[in-house]
Amino acid sequence: MTPTESPATPLLVLRKITSILDAFSLAQPELSLAELRGATGIPHSTVQRLVANMVQEGILDRQGDKFRVGVRMAHWAAPASQGLDYLELLTPVLRHLRDELGETACIFRQSQGSRVCIALAETRRMLRRVVQVGEIMPLHVGAAGRVLLAWNPDVAEQIYRSGLHSLTARTITDAASLETAVAKTRADGFAITTGERVSGASGISAPIFGPQAELYGALTVMGPALRMPYDVCASWVEPVLAAAEESTRVIGGTIPTTPLSTSWI
């Protein structure tokens, strides 16, 4: 160890390798050298040398002029996730999103025709929309309900036929209108709603997918419409989608092969 290094200071080469691996995502699983250079800011010659070494060690795999995270990484990842359940893995993502946006972040799953809150990182602000882990809510209202219906067509059909009762003046009670809204959610890859379940409350939600590209749940940010009017929610689409993708990644999930639309841009 040189005089300028300490046990707590990562070697520069490890930082560069980490930044190369961080450049890959579920949305962009394959990258060229030029794309890696652009994503990391590392000089071309250095990226070229490091990538070649990483391919040799199985950390990256090469396919033509593109690179992807190597299969060997899965071998290393398995012991790291052993003994951890999904909620342990997802809680840090929720807390980061809560701290980034300042509002409550939570995850809902579909259960017996309703949605249930299974994880929560509550806002630190005094004025908040109170929600608790284990709370059961209707599926036909709110951003999380929209996402859970969009990737659960069988459940959605049951909900359309069940009779949609009104909770607020903005609740959608017409099955055809709800079906249109659900189709838009699937096309966009996210949902934003205001005042459908509780007057004066807004939510933005995006899907989390499991290992077989099945819907695991809906990652949702919710709060008072006073702080979360539609245009503010729309400005949060990118961080919410990024957090949903990170959630999919940490549970070993797979994004469906049909790409999500970016029609909101």
C-alpha positions in Angstrom: 0.0 0.0 0.0 1.4 3.4 -1.0 1.5 6.3 1.5 -1.4 8.0 -0.3 -3.7 5.0 0.0 -5.7 3.9 3.0 -7.8 0.8 3.6 -10.9 2.9 3.4 -10.0 4.4 -0.1 -11.1 2.2 -3.0 -8.5 1.7 -5.7 -9.1 3.9 -8.7 -9.4 0.9 -11.0 -12.2 -0.6 -8.9 -14.1 2.7 -9.2 -13.8 2.6 -12.9 -14.9 -1.1 -13.1 -17.9 -0.2 -10.9 -18.8 2.7 -13.1 -18.7 0.5 -16.2 -21.0 -2.1 -14.5 -23.3 0.7 -13.3 -23.8 1.9 -16.9 -25.8 -1.3 -17.7 -29.5 -1.4 -16.9 -32.5 -3.5 -17.6 -33.5 -0.9 -20.2 -30.0 -1.0 -21.8 -28.5 -4.4 -21.1 -26.1 -4.1 -24.1 -23.7 -1.2 -24.7 -20.9 -0.5 -27.1 -17.5 0.9 -26.1 -18.6 4.3 -27.3 -21.7 4.1 -25.1 -19.7 3.0 -22.1 -17.3 5.8 -22.6 -20.1 8.3 -22.8 -21.9 6.8 -19.7 -18.7 6.7 -17.6 -16.6 9.6 -18.8 -13.6 7.3 -18.8 -11.1 7.8 -21.7 -11.6 5.5 -24.6 -8.2 3.8 -24.3 -8.9 3.0 -20.6 -12.4 1.8 -21.3 -11.1 -0.4 -24.1 -8.4 -2.0 -21.8 -10.7 -2.5 -18.8 -13.6 -3.9 -20.9 -11.2 -6.4 -22.6 -9.9 -7.5 -19.2 -13.5 -7.8 -17.8 -14.5 -10.0 -20.8 -11.4 -12.2 -20.2 -12.5 -12.7 -16.6 -16.1 -13.3 -17.4 -17.3 -10.1 -15.8 -18.6 -8.9 -19.2 -19.7 -10.9 -22.2 -19.2 -9.7 -25.8 -21.8 -10.0 -28.5 -20.6 -8.5 -31.8 -19.7 -4.9 -31.0 -21.8 -4.8 -27.9 -21.1 -5.9 -24.3 -23.4 -7.0 -21.5 -22.9 -8.1 -17.9 -21.4 -11.5 -17.8 -23.2 -14.7 -16.8 -20.4 -15.2 -14.2 -21.8 -12.3 -12.2 -25.0 -14.3 -11.5 -22.8 -16.9 -9.9 -21.4 -14.3 -7.5 -24.8 -12.6 -7.0 -26.5 -15.8 -5.8 -24.7 -16.0 -2.3 -25.3 -12.3 -1.8 -29.1 -12.7 -2.1 -29.3 -15.9 -0.2 -31.5 -15.5 2.9 -32.8 -12.1 1.9 -36.5 -11.7 1.0 -37.7 -9.2 -1.6 -38.9 -6.6 1.0 -35.4 -6.4 2.5 -34.0 -5.8 -1.0 -36.7 -3.2 -1.9 -36.7 -1.1 1.2 -33.5 0.8 0.4 -35.0 1.7 -3.0 -38.2 3.0 -1.4 -36.2 5.1 1.1 -34.0 6.6 -1.6 -37.1 7.5 -3.6 -38.8 9.0 -0.6 -35.7 11.1 0.2 -35.3 12.2 -3.4 -38.9 13.3 -3.9 -39.9 14.1 -0.3 -43.2 12.1 -0.5 -44.3 8.7 0.7 -43.0 5.8 -1.4 -44.7 2.4 -1.2 -45.3 -0.9 -3.0 -48.8 -2.4 -3.7 -49.6 -5.9 -4.8 -52.8 -7.4 -6.0 -54.6 -9.8 -3.7 -58.1 -11.3 -4.1 -59.4 -8.4 -6.2 -58.0 -5.6 -4.1 -54.6 -4.0 -3.7 -52.5 -4.3 -0.5 -49.6 -2.1 0.7 -46.7 -4.4 1.4 -43.8 -1.9 1.9 -43.6 1.7 2.9 -41.2 4.6 3.3 -43.2 7.4 4.8 -42.7 11.1 4.1 -41.1 13.1 6.9 -43.5 16.0 6.3 -46.2 16.8 8.7 -49.0 17.0 6.1 -49.2 13.5 4.6 -51.6 11.0 3.1 -51.6 8.3 5.8 -51.2 4.7 4.6 -50.1 1.6 6.5 -48.5 -1.7 5.6 -51.3 -4.2 5.2 -53.9 -1.6 4.3 -56.3 -2.9 1.7 -57.7 -0.6 -1.1 -59.9 -1.0 -4.2 -58.2 -1.9 -7.5 -60.3 0.4 -9.7 -59.0 3.6 -8.2 -55.6 5.3 -7.9 -52.3 5.1 -9.8 -51.2 1.8 -8.2 -54.6 0.2 -9.0 -54.2 1.3 -12.6 -50.7 -0.4 -12.9 -51.9 -3.6 -11.2 -54.8 -3.9 -13.7 -52.6 -3.0 -16.7 -50.4 -6.1 -16.3 -53.1 -8.4 -14.8 -55.6 -8.7 -17.7 -57.6 -11.5 -16.1 -58.0 -9.6 -12.9 -58.8 -6.4 -14.9 -61.7 -8.2 -16.7 -63.2 -9.3 -13.3 -62.9 -5.7 -12.0 -64.6 -4.2 -15.1 -67.6 -6.6 -14.6 -67.8 -6.2 -10.8 -69.5 -2.8 -10.7 -67.3 0.3 -10.0 -68.5 2.2 -7.0 -67.7 5.8 -6.5 -65.3 7.0 -3.8 -64.9 10.7 -4.9 -66.2 12.9 -7.7 -63.2 11.8 -9.8 -63.6 8.0 -9.4 -64.0 6.3 -12.8 -67.3 4.3 -12.5 -67.7 3.4 -16.2 -66.1 0.1 -17.2 -65.2 1.3 -20.7 -63.6 4.4 -19.5 -61.5 2.5 -16.9 -60.5 0.0 -19.6 -59.2 2.9 -21.7 -57.3 4.4 -18.8 -55.7 1.0 -18.0 -54.7 0.5 -21.7 -53.0 4.0 -21.6 -51.2 3.0 -18.5 -49.8 -0.1 -20.1 -48.8 1.9 -23.2 -47.1 4.6 -21.2 -45.5 2.3 -18.6 -46.8 4.4 -15.7 -49.9 6.0 -14.2 -50.7 9.4 -12.6 -54.0 10.0 -10.8 -55.4 12.7 -8.6 -58.4 12.5 -6.3 -59.8 9.1 -7.5 -59.7 7.4 -4.1 -59.3 10.3 -1.7 -60.1 13.9 -2.6 -57.0 16.1 -2.5 -54.5 13.2 -2.9 -52.3 12.3 -5.9 -50.2 9.3 -6.9 -47.8 8.2 -9.5 -47.0 4.5 -10.0 -44.9 2.2 -12.2 -44.6 -1.6 -12.4 -42.0 -3.9 -10.8 -41.5 -7.2 -12.6 -40.4 -10.6 -11.2 -38.0 -13.2 -12.6 -40.4 -14.5 -15.3 -41.3 -10.9 -16.4 -44.5 -11.3 -14.4 -45.9 -8.3 -12.6 -44.6 -8.3 -9.0 -46.2 -5.1 -7.8 -46.7 -1.3 -8.3 -44.2 1.1 -6.9 -46.0 4.3 -6.0 -45.3 7.8 -4.7 -48.3 9.4 -3.1 -49.0 12.6 -1.3 -51.3 15.7 -1.0 -52.4 17.1 -4.4 -51.4 20.5 -2.9 -47.8 19.4 -3.3 -48.3 16.9 -6.1 -50.5 18.5 -8.8 -50.4 16.7 -12.1 -47.5 18.7 -13.6 -45.3 17.9 -10.6 -46.2 14.2 -10.9 -45.3 14.4 -14.6 -41.9 15.8 -13.7 -41.3 12.8 -11.5 -41.9 10.2 -14.1 -38.2 9.6 -14.8 -37.2 9.0 -11.1 -40.2 6.8 -10.5 -39.5 4.7 -13.6 -35.8 4.5 -12.6 -36.8 3.3 -9.1 -39.2 0.7 -10.5 -36.4 -0.6 -12.8 -34.0 -0.7 -9.9 -36.6 -2.6 -7.9 -37.0 -5.1 -10.7 -33.2 -5.4 -10.9 -32.6 -6.1 -7.2 -35.2 -8.9 -7.0 -33.7 -10.5 -10.1 -36.7 -9.5 -12.3 -37.0 -9.2 -16.0 -38.7 -6.4 -18.0 -41.2 -7.8 -20.5 -39.9 -8.1 -24.1 -42.5 -5.7 -25.3 -40.8 -2.3 -24.7 -42.6 0.3 -22.6 -43.6 3.4 -24.5 -42.1 6.8 -23.8 -45.1 8.7 -25.2 -45.1 11.0 -22.3 -41.9 12.7 -23.4 
